Amino acid sequence: MVQLVVVFGEWTMKDGVWQFVVDNLRGGRHFFLSDGCTHGDLLEMVQDDYELDKTKELEITYSLPETMMQHMALDTPPVHVTNDRQVQNLIELSRAHVIRLCVSSQFEINGGNDECDGVSDDDDDDDEDGDEENNAFGDDNEFADGTRNGDNDAIGGDDIEDGDGVNSISVDGVGINEDYSLYGKLKDEDEDDSLITHLW
């Protein structure tokens, strides 16, 4: 069995060296680890002693002893305890050196897009409702009598072939640009002429 001092905080790098910034408000803890301690046991001890929410992801780390760091680069990161084997390494190292165990935590992010997905679903529903409403009133190019925009046959019109101009359009056999003088004067015009002749 070995004993460890535990602190809570976070790791930061300053001037190329890793330093652990302690959260003084949470204080420290004192653990005794048995030889058969597992990663699950150590994790449960940390959660219970610091009264941490189970939904928080914990990081259990420690810095190598100073005598070992003298032969390593200054930017060597802290050692993470992530499984049973790492716990046994920690126990064996603690028999010969004083080790301070460091604990950090962060919130797990779950279902961050649920709210956005709901908005997306609502938009899809609105689009479907709009399509149904358009179908209820019918096609924009379809009239109430069943005819469609551009349907000449339905209104008795003649199709205009390619190349035909406006001058070729006729109504009841009479072209638009016909010379109406060829058809003679109208009845009212004849009466007006005879009246003028009689007065003279």
C-alpha positions as CSV (number, residue, x, y, z in Angstrom):
1,M,0.0,0.0,0.0
2,V,1.2,3.5,-0.9
3,Q,-0.1,7.0,0.0
4,L,-0.7,9.9,-2.4
5,V,-1.5,13.5,-2.0
6,V,-4.3,14.5,-4.5
7,V,-4.9,18.0,-5.8
8,F,-7.5,19.4,-8.2
9,G,-6.8,21.9,-11.1
10,E,-5.5,22.0,-14.6
11,W,-2.3,21.7,-16.6
12,T,-0.8,24.7,-18.4
13,M,2.4,25.2,-20.3
14,K,4.5,28.3,-19.3
15,D,7.9,29.0,-20.8
16,G,8.0,25.6,-22.4
17,V,7.4,23.8,-19.1
18,W,4.3,22.0,-17.9
19,Q,2.9,23.4,-14.6
20,F,-0.2,22.3,-12.7
21,V,-2.4,25.2,-11.5
22,V,-4.1,24.1,-8.3
23,D,-7.7,25.0,-7.6
24,N,-7.4,26.1,-3.9
25,L,-11.1,26.2,-3.4
26,R,-11.4,22.4,-3.8
27,G,-8.5,21.7,-1.6
28,G,-6.4,18.6,-1.4
29,R,-7.1,14.9,-0.6
30,H,-5.0,12.1,0.9
31,F,-5.3,8.6,-0.7
32,F,-4.1,5.2,0.3
33,L,-3.8,2.8,-2.6
34,S,-3.7,-0.9,-2.1
35,D,-1.5,-3.1,-4.3
36,G,-4.6,-4.5,-6.1
37,C,-6.2,-1.1,-6.8
38,T,-7.7,-0.7,-10.2
39,H,-8.4,2.3,-12.4
40,G,-12.1,2.0,-11.6
41,D,-11.3,2.0,-7.9
42,L,-9.1,5.1,-8.2
43,L,-11.7,6.9,-10.3
44,E,-14.5,6.2,-7.8
45,M,-12.3,7.5,-5.0
46,V,-11.7,10.8,-6.8
47,Q,-15.4,11.2,-7.6
48,D,-16.5,10.5,-4.1
49,D,-13.9,12.7,-2.3
50,Y,-14.4,15.7,-4.6
51,E,-18.2,15.1,-4.9
52,L,-18.0,15.2,-8.7
53,D,-20.8,14.7,-11.1
54,K,-20.7,11.3,-12.8
55,T,-21.3,13.1,-16.2
56,K,-17.9,14.8,-15.9
57,E,-14.9,13.3,-17.6
58,L,-12.0,13.0,-15.3
59,E,-8.3,13.2,-16.1
60,I,-5.9,11.7,-13.5
61,T,-2.3,12.6,-14.1
62,Y,1.0,13.1,-12.3
63,S,4.4,14.6,-13.1
64,L,7.4,12.4,-13.1
65,P,9.8,12.8,-10.1
66,E,12.4,15.6,-10.4
67,T,15.3,13.1,-10.5
68,M,13.8,11.5,-13.6
69,M,12.9,14.8,-15.3
70,Q,16.6,15.9,-15.1
71,H,17.3,13.4,-17.9
72,M,14.3,14.4,-20.0
73,A,13.2,17.4,-22.1
74,L,11.6,20.2,-20.2
75,D,8.4,20.0,-22.3
76,T,7.8,16.3,-21.3
77,P,4.0,16.2,-20.7
78,P,2.5,14.8,-17.5
79,V,1.7,11.0,-17.3
80,H,-2.0,10.1,-17.7
81,V,-3.4,7.3,-15.6
82,T,-6.0,5.7,-18.0
83,N,-6.1,2.0,-17.1
84,D,-5.2,-0.7,-14.5
85,R,-1.6,-1.1,-15.7
86,Q,-1.0,2.7,-15.4
87,V,-2.4,2.5,-11.8
88,Q,0.1,-0.3,-11.0
89,N,3.0,1.8,-12.4
90,L,1.9,4.7,-10.2
91,I,1.9,2.5,-7.2
92,E,5.4,1.1,-7.9
93,L,6.7,4.6,-8.5
94,S,5.2,5.9,-5.3
95,R,7.2,3.4,-3.3
96,A,10.4,5.1,-4.1
97,H,9.3,8.7,-4.8
98,V,6.8,11.2,-3.5
99,I,4.2,11.6,-6.2
100,R,1.4,14.2,-6.3
101,L,-1.7,13.0,-8.1
102,C,-3.4,15.7,-10.2
103,V,-7.1,15.6,-11.1
104,S,-8.8,17.6,-13.9
105,S,-12.4,17.5,-15.2
106,Q,-14.5,18.8,-18.1
107,F,-18.1,18.5,-19.0
108,E,-19.1,15.9,-21.6
109,I,-20.9,17.4,-24.5
110,N,-23.9,15.3,-25.4
111,G,-26.6,16.0,-28.0
112,G,-25.5,19.5,-28.7
113,N,-27.4,19.6,-32.0
114,D,-30.8,18.5,-30.7
115,E,-32.2,22.0,-30.6
116,C,-30.9,22.7,-34.1
117,D,-32.3,19.4,-35.4
118,G,-35.7,20.4,-34.0
119,V,-35.6,23.7,-35.9
120,S,-34.7,21.9,-39.1
121,D,-37.6,19.4,-38.7
122,D,-40.1,22.3,-38.2
123,D,-38.8,24.0,-41.4
124,D,-39.3,20.7,-43.3
125,D,-42.9,20.5,-41.9
126,D,-43.6,24.0,-43.0
127,D,-42.4,23.2,-46.5
128,E,-44.6,20.2,-46.7
129,D,-47.6,22.2,-45.5
130,G,-46.9,24.8,-48.2
131,D,-46.8,22.1,-50.9
132,E,-50.1,20.7,-49.8
133,E,-51.7,24.1,-49.8
134,N,-50.5,24.8,-53.4
135,N,-51.8,21.4,-54.5
136,A,-55.2,22.2,-53.0
137,F,-55.6,25.3,-55.1
138,G,-54.2,23.6,-58.2
139,D,-51.5,24.5,-60.7
140,D,-50.8,28.1,-61.1
141,N,-51.1,27.7,-64.9
142,E,-54.5,26.0,-64.7
143,F,-57.8,28.0,-64.7
144,A,-61.0,27.2,-62.9
145,D,-62.7,25.7,-66.0
146,G,-60.0,23.2,-66.4
147,T,-58.1,25.0,-69.2
148,R,-54.4,25.8,-68.9
149,N,-52.5,28.9,-69.7
150,G,-51.5,28.9,-73.3
151,D,-54.2,26.4,-74.4
152,N,-55.6,28.0,-77.6
153,D,-57.9,25.2,-78.5
154,A,-59.9,25.5,-75.3
155,I,-60.9,29.1,-76.2
156,G,-61.5,28.5,-79.9
157,G,-58.4,30.3,-81.1
158,D,-56.3,29.2,-84.0
159,D,-52.7,28.1,-83.5
160,I,-50.1,30.6,-84.7
161,E,-47.5,28.8,-86.7
162,D,-43.8,29.8,-86.5
163,G,-43.1,32.7,-88.8
164,D,-46.7,34.0,-88.9
165,G,-46.9,37.7,-88.0
166,V,-49.6,39.6,-86.2
167,N,-50.9,40.8,-89.6
168,S,-51.9,37.3,-90.5
169,I,-54.3,37.0,-87.6
170,S,-58.0,37.1,-88.6
171,V,-61.3,37.3,-86.9
172,D,-64.3,35.8,-88.6
173,G,-62.4,35.7,-91.8
174,V,-61.5,39.4,-91.8
175,G,-57.8,40.3,-91.3
176,I,-56.8,42.9,-88.8
177,N,-55.2,45.1,-91.5
178,E,-57.9,44.8,-94.1
179,D,-59.0,47.9,-96.1
180,Y,-62.5,48.4,-94.9
181,S,-63.3,50.9,-97.7
182,L,-63.6,48.0,-100.0
183,Y,-66.8,46.9,-98.2
184,G,-68.6,50.1,-98.9
185,K,-70.1,52.6,-96.5
186,L,-72.2,51.8,-93.6
187,K,-75.9,52.5,-93.5
188,D,-75.6,55.5,-91.2
189,E,-73.0,57.1,-93.5
190,D,-75.4,56.8,-96.6
191,E,-78.2,58.6,-94.7
192,D,-75.8,61.4,-93.7
193,D,-74.7,61.9,-97.3
194,S,-78.3,62.1,-98.6
195,L,-79.3,64.6,-95.9
196,I,-76.4,66.9,-96.9
197,T,-77.4,66.7,-100.6
198,H,-81.0,67.6,-99.8
199,L,-80.0,70.7,-97.9
200,W,-77.9,72.0,-100.7
